[in-house]
Every structure is written in C-alpha cells, then in structure tokens.
C-alpha cells in the first residue's frame, strides 16, 4: 500500500505539471470530473483528477469548484487507504483544500462539507481524544452545510452531524437521540445512501434495537450503486454484512 500511495503522489505531481498545457481552467475541471467518474475502477484516476483540479485551482485563485473538488479527491483516497500515516497525510491535504475553498467562497456548501469531512477524518485517524478538540469547528462546518444547502452531497450535513453526535461521549455533547434525528433527516434526502444507512444501523445496534438495526441493514444490502459509487457501496455493504453477522451471533440483548 505504501508503494501504491507513493505512486499516486507522483501522479499528482505529474498531473499538475502536465495540466497547465491542457486548456482553460474550466477545461481542467471538466477533465478532472471525467476521470473522477472512473474512481471505482482505478484510484490512479483519482490521483490524476486531483492533479487537474489542483492545477485549475492554482491557475484561478478565485475558483471554488476546483478547490473543493481537490478536497473531495483527497478524502476519497484517504478513505480507501489503510496505512494510518498515509491516511492522515491525505486527509490533511483534503482539509487544507477544503479550508481554501471556504476562504474562496464562504457560501459554498460543498466547500464547508469537504473541509469538515476531511477535518473529522483526520481527527478520527489520530484517535477519538484528538477529535474532541475539533468538535466545535466540526459542528460549525456541518451546521453551515445544512443552512446553505440541506441536500448537499446526499444530505451530507445531516449525515455528518448524526455521526458526530453518535460518536461523541456524553460529557462532550454526544446525544444518540439527536444523532438519530439527523441521520433520518439525511435519509429523507437520499433514502438509499449506504453510508447513512450504515451509520443508522450502527446507532440502533448500539442502542440494543437489534430488530430495527436489521431492517436498516436489509435496506443497505439491497441498495444498488449509481455509476461511480461502486467502491463506496461495496465497502459499506461489507461493513453492513459484518454487523448483520454480529447481531445474528450475539442475539437479543
């Protein structure tokens, strides 16, 4: 995995240097978008897309679309990288581009979303205690997403707030009831987004509501990915299958 990440890093650098000769900022973003659609079949295409988006963002210091896309790309690579140090490096780069996107356009829900997602993922990779220091900024980022655009990234602001309130201990503001409300609000936006369903099932199982958790997991297992989301759906459904097996093994509380 370390070797593959180094190779991807080289692709970023090559992509950035080559991208300057590939057209206007708009064309660079569009070419990155085309490569992004191939993310489920090749992480190398994500690396190339990031190179194009970064080149566009450097060419136009006011372009928020390129900046938040670079943040999104780094999050994706971090999510599908196993080595903790590499994950933190990727999430850190994603956080920096997300913050830059927010700076370029504070009214962009996508900018706040990807900044928050990378920030939270970075803290979670370092450890839950580290995440506690980020609670305020995380809440602020995701509440801003909900305020600006509640349907942003398939109800992403609600989903992230639900996960945050579920993961936090009570003394730090954790609240399972509030977490469930946010997750169900996210599912109203996109009923078959597998990550939201997985989060809700985990919450229900943790609350000893096993029958409800199984129902949600059945919904998760029956979801079919839209083009480009195959890798995410495979991972979420694999996690869902493991949770179903644990519930079957442990039985009712």
C-alpha distance (Angstrom), angle and dihedral (degrees) to the residues before:
residue distance angle dihedral
X1 . . .
X2 3.83 . .
X3 3.80 89.5 .
X4 3.79 92.3 49.4
X5 3.81 92.1 50.2
X6 3.81 90.6 50.2
X7 3.79 88.1 51.8
X8 3.80 90.3 50.8
X9 3.80 90.4 49.7
X10 3.80 89.0 54.2
X11 3.79 88.9 50.4
X12 3.83 89.7 54.2
X13 3.79 90.3 54.4
X14 3.79 93.9 44.5
X15 3.78 90.4 45.0
X16 3.78 92.2 52.3
X17 3.80 93.8 48.5
X18 3.79 93.9 45.6
X19 3.78 95.2 42.4
X20 3.78 95.2 69.4
X21 3.78 89.3 71.0
X22 3.79 95.3 48.3
X23 3.79 102.9 82.1
X24 3.77 142.7 -89.4
X25 3.80 126.4 -15.8
X26 3.79 90.0 -100.1
X27 3.80 91.1 51.6
X28 3.80 91.6 48.9
X29 3.80 91.3 52.7
X30 3.80 91.8 46.9
X31 3.80 92.6 49.4
X32 3.80 89.2 49.8
X33 3.80 89.2 51.1
X34 3.80 90.6 53.1
X35 3.80 91.3 52.8
X36 3.81 90.3 45.6
X37 3.80 89.7 62.1
X38 3.82 87.3 64.1
X39 3.82 94.1 54.1
X40 3.81 95.3 111.2
X41 3.79 92.7 58.8
X42 3.81 99.6 39.4
X43 3.80 133.2 21.0
X44 3.81 86.7 -165.3
X45 3.80 88.0 68.7
X46 3.81 88.5 56.2
X47 3.80 88.9 53.7
X48 3.79 90.9 51.4
X49 3.80 91.2 47.0
X50 3.80 90.7 52.5
X51 3.80 89.8 50.8
X52 3.81 90.6 54.5
X53 3.81 94.1 45.0
X54 3.79 92.0 48.5
X55 3.78 90.8 49.2
X56 3.80 89.7 51.6
X57 3.80 91.6 47.3
X58 3.81 92.0 50.3
X59 3.81 91.1 47.1
X60 3.80 93.2 52.1
X61 3.83 113.7 32.9
X62 3.80 90.5 -167.5
X63 3.79 98.0 52.5
X64 3.81 107.9 111.4
X65 3.80 95.9 175.4
X66 3.80 93.5 64.7
X67 3.82 92.1 44.6
X68 3.79 97.2 52.2
X69 3.80 91.1 42.9
X70 3.82 89.9 56.0
X71 3.81 87.6 50.7
X72 3.81 90.1 50.2
X73 3.80 91.8 49.4
X74 3.78 94.1 51.6
X75 3.81 90.4 49.3
X76 3.80 90.3 52.9
X77 3.80 92.7 51.9
X78 3.80 90.5 46.0
X79 3.77 92.3 51.4
X80 3.80 92.1 53.9
X81 3.80 96.9 42.5
X82 3.81 118.2 93.5
X83 3.80 103.2 -164.2
X84 3.85 108.9 91.3
X85 3.81 97.1 -144.6
X86 3.78 91.8 50.6
X87 3.81 90.8 45.9
X88 3.81 90.9 53.8
X89 3.79 91.4 48.1
X90 3.80 92.1 51.8
X91 3.81 94.1 44.3
X92 3.80 89.6 47.6
X93 3.80 91.1 54.6
X94 3.80 89.1 46.3
X95 3.80 90.5 50.6
X96 3.80 91.5 50.9
X97 3.80 92.7 51.0
X98 3.81 90.5 45.2
X99 3.78 91.2 53.0
X100 3.80 89.8 47.4
X101 3.82 89.1 51.8
X102 3.81 90.3 51.7
X103 3.79 89.3 49.6
X104 3.81 90.5 51.5
X105 3.80 93.6 48.9
X106 3.82 119.9 5.7
X107 3.82 88.1 -173.9
X108 3.81 93.6 63.3
X109 3.80 110.6 107.1
X110 3.82 90.2 -167.0
X111 3.80 90.4 55.8
X112 3.81 92.9 52.9
X113 3.80 91.4 43.3
X114 3.79 97.8 53.7
X115 3.78 91.9 40.7
X116 3.80 89.7 54.4
X117 3.80 95.5 43.0
X118 3.79 92.8 52.0
X119 3.80 92.6 43.4
X120 3.81 91.7 51.3
X121 3.80 93.3 44.4
X122 3.79 90.8 49.5
X123 3.81 91.1 51.7
X124 3.79 93.2 44.9
X125 3.80 91.5 51.5
X126 3.80 89.9 52.8
X127 3.81 91.2 49.1
X128 3.80 140.0 -80.5
X129 3.79 93.6 -90.0
X130 3.80 89.3 57.6
X131 3.79 89.7 51.7
X132 3.80 91.2 58.7
X133 3.80 89.8 70.9
X134 3.80 88.9 56.6
X135 3.81 98.0 50.9
X136 3.81 94.9 101.2
X137 3.81 96.5 48.8
X138 3.81 91.4 42.7
X139 3.79 93.6 52.7
X140 3.79 90.3 46.2
X141 3.82 92.6 50.7
X142 3.79 96.1 48.3
X143 3.79 95.3 40.9
X144 3.79 86.9 54.1
X145 3.80 89.5 52.3
X146 3.80 90.3 53.7
X147 3.79 91.7 46.6
X148 3.80 94.2 49.1
X149 3.81 99.8 38.7
X150 3.83 121.2 -6.2
X151 3.81 92.5 -167.7
X152 3.82 94.7 51.1
X153 3.80 110.3 138.9
X154 3.80 96.0 -6.6
X155 3.79 95.4 -47.7
X156 3.80 90.6 -41.7
X157 3.80 96.9 159.6
X158 3.80 91.9 54.5
X159 3.82 91.6 43.2
X160 3.79 93.2 51.6
X161 3.81 93.1 46.7
X162 3.80 89.8 49.5
X163 3.79 91.9 51.7
X164 3.80 91.3 45.9
X165 3.81 95.1 51.5
X166 3.80 90.3 46.2
X167 3.80 95.6 49.8
X168 3.79 96.8 44.2
X169 3.81 117.8 92.3
X170 3.78 115.5 -118.8
X171 3.81 94.6 -107.0
X172 3.82 89.1 57.7
X173 3.79 95.2 49.6
X174 3.80 101.5 -83.8
X175 3.78 112.7 160.2
X176 3.83 122.0 176.6
X177 3.79 93.7 -167.8
X178 3.78 91.8 54.2
X179 3.81 90.3 43.0
X180 3.80 91.3 55.3
X181 3.79 91.9 48.1
X182 3.80 91.5 53.4
X183 3.81 93.4 46.5
X184 3.79 92.3 50.3
X185 3.80 89.5 48.7
X186 3.80 88.4 53.7
X187 3.82 90.5 51.1
X188 3.78 89.8 54.2
X189 3.79 86.8 62.0
X190 3.83 94.4 46.5
X191 3.84 114.7 5.9
X192 3.81 95.0 -169.4
X193 3.79 103.4 43.6
X194 3.79 99.6 131.3
X195 3.80 99.1 -150.9
X196 3.81 91.3 55.9
X197 3.80 90.8 48.3
X198 3.80 90.3 49.4
X199 3.80 92.2 50.7
X200 3.81 91.3 49.3
X201 3.81 92.3 48.0
X202 3.81 90.7 50.6
X203 3.78 90.5 51.1
X204 3.82 93.1 48.8
X205 3.80 92.1 47.4
X206 3.80 90.6 49.0
X207 3.81 88.0 52.0
X208 3.84 90.8 52.3
X209 3.80 91.7 -112.9
X210 3.79 91.3 132.2
X211 3.80 98.4 159.9
X212 3.81 91.4 54.1
X213 3.80 90.3 45.2
X214 3.81 90.6 54.1
X215 3.79 91.3 50.3
X216 3.80 90.7 53.0
X217 3.80 91.4 46.2
X218 3.80 90.8 52.1
X219 3.79 88.1 54.9
X220 3.79 88.9 49.3
X221 3.80 93.4 51.3
X222 3.81 91.4 50.3
X223 3.81 95.5 52.7
X224 3.80 117.1 111.2
X225 3.80 118.2 -148.6
X226 3.78 121.7 -118.6
X227 3.83 113.9 -129.7
X228 3.80 111.3 -65.4
X229 3.81 96.1 20.3
X230 3.80 98.0 83.2
X231 3.82 95.6 107.0
X232 3.82 93.5 49.6
X233 3.79 92.7 46.6
X234 3.82 92.4 48.9
X235 3.79 91.4 52.7
X236 3.82 94.7 44.8
X237 3.80 92.6 46.7
X238 3.80 91.3 48.3
X239 3.81 88.9 53.2
X240 3.80 89.2 46.6
X241 3.80 91.3 51.6
X242 3.80 90.8 52.6
X243 3.79 90.6 50.7
X244 3.83 90.9 49.4
X245 3.80 89.9 51.5
X246 3.80 91.4 49.7
X247 3.79 91.8 50.0
X248 3.80 90.4 49.6
X249 3.79 91.4 48.1
X250 3.80 97.4 46.0
X251 3.81 96.4 40.0
X252 3.82 123.7 -163.2
X253 3.82 117.3 -18.7
